[in-house]
């Protein structure tokens, strides 16, 4: 998925620009635009743009815990395909390793796991255990 195309489909303009210290991106509801920090690497840019597109999708005005969670969930459910997550679990058993395999941030993996229903967790665990048993799936342990 090309995130610039997703932004365009949402009618959002994306540009690089200066942001407050420590910010990687920001969505402006008034301008329906996203600003990204210019120094981001590929994974940072991809994850940040996906998150900011989540804000744009919901047309968030301002920010708060609820809006941040909503944008993060929207983003990770599009950044991470369940089949790719299962494949990554066969190669890695922690958030950092999974993030590397999926080309996302470790925080994206944590949010993705937190969105899985108990049934999804069970099915994923059974699929992975049948094909390639892993020792440390603590994050999926319900």
C-alpha positions in Angstrom: 0.0 0.0 0.0 1.4 3.4 -1.0 0.5 5.8 1.7 0.8 8.9 -0.4 -2.0 7.3 -2.6 -4.1 6.7 0.5 -3.6 10.3 1.6 -4.6 11.5 -1.9 -7.7 9.2 -1.8 -8.6 10.9 1.5 -8.1 14.3 -0.2 -5.3 15.1 2.2 -2.1 17.0 1.1 1.2 15.7 2.4 4.3 17.8 2.8 7.5 17.9 4.7 8.1 20.7 7.1 9.1 21.8 10.6 7.3 20.4 13.6 7.6 20.8 17.3 10.6 19.0 18.8 10.1 15.2 18.9 7.1 15.2 16.6 7.3 13.1 13.4 4.0 14.2 11.9 0.9 16.3 12.4 -2.6 16.4 10.8 -4.4 19.7 10.5 -8.2 19.3 10.2 -8.5 23.0 9.2 -6.3 22.6 6.2 -6.9 18.8 5.8 -3.2 18.4 5.4 -0.4 16.3 6.9 3.1 17.6 7.7 5.9 15.1 8.1 9.3 15.7 9.6 11.9 15.6 6.7 14.5 13.5 8.5 12.3 10.4 8.9 13.6 7.0 7.7 11.5 4.7 5.6 9.7 2.9 8.4 9.2 6.0 10.5 7.8 7.9 7.6 5.5 5.0 6.5 4.1 4.4 10.0 3.8 8.1 10.8 2.0 8.8 7.5 -0.4 5.9 8.1 -1.1 7.2 11.6 -1.7 10.8 10.3 -4.0 9.4 7.6 -6.0 7.8 10.4 -6.5 11.3 11.9 -7.5 12.5 8.4 -9.9 9.6 7.9 -11.7 10.5 11.1 -11.2 14.3 10.6 -9.9 14.7 14.1 -9.8 18.2 15.5 -7.3 18.5 18.2 -5.7 15.5 19.9 -6.3 13.4 22.9 -5.9 9.8 24.0 -9.0 8.7 22.2 -8.1 10.3 18.9 -4.5 9.0 19.1 -5.7 5.4 19.8 -8.3 5.6 17.0 -5.7 6.9 14.5 -3.2 4.2 15.6 -5.7 1.4 15.3 -6.9 2.6 11.9 -3.2 2.7 10.7 -2.1 -0.7 12.0 -5.1 -2.5 10.7 -3.9 -1.3 7.2 -0.2 -1.5 7.7 -0.2 -5.1 9.0 -1.9 -7.8 7.1 -2.9 -10.8 9.2 -1.2 -13.3 6.9 2.0 -11.2 7.0 1.8 -11.0 10.8 1.5 -14.8 11.0 4.5 -15.2 8.7 6.5 -12.7 10.8 5.7 -14.8 13.9 7.4 -17.7 12.4 10.6 -15.7 12.2 10.5 -13.5 15.4 8.9 -13.7 18.8 9.0 -10.2 20.2 7.8 -6.8 19.1 11.1 -5.6 17.9 11.7 -8.6 15.7 8.1 -8.6 14.4 8.4 -4.9 13.6 11.6 -5.5 11.6 9.9 -8.3 9.7 6.8 -6.2 9.0 8.7 -2.9 8.3 6.7 -1.1 10.9 7.5 0.4 14.3 7.5 -1.7 17.5 4.7 0.4 18.8 2.6 -0.5 15.7 3.1 -4.2 16.5 2.0 -3.6 20.1 -1.2 -1.7 18.9 -1.9 -4.4 16.4 -1.7 -7.1 19.0 -3.9 -5.1 21.3 -6.6 -5.0 18.6 -6.8 -8.8 18.1 -9.9 -10.4 19.5 -9.5 -13.5 21.7 -10.6 -15.6 18.7 -8.1 -14.1 16.4 -5.3 -14.6 19.0 -6.3 -18.3 19.4 -6.5 -18.9 15.6 -3.1 -17.2 15.0 -1.5 -19.1 17.8 -2.9 -22.4 16.4 -1.7 -21.6 12.9 1.8 -20.7 14.0 2.1 -23.6 16.4 1.0 -26.1 13.7 3.6 -24.8 11.2 6.5 -23.5 13.3 6.4 -23.7 17.1 7.7 -20.6 18.8 8.9 -20.3 22.4 8.1 -16.8 23.4 4.6 -15.6 22.3 3.9 -13.8 25.6 2.4 -10.8 23.8 -0.3 -13.1 22.4 -1.0 -14.8 25.6 -4.5 -13.4 26.0 
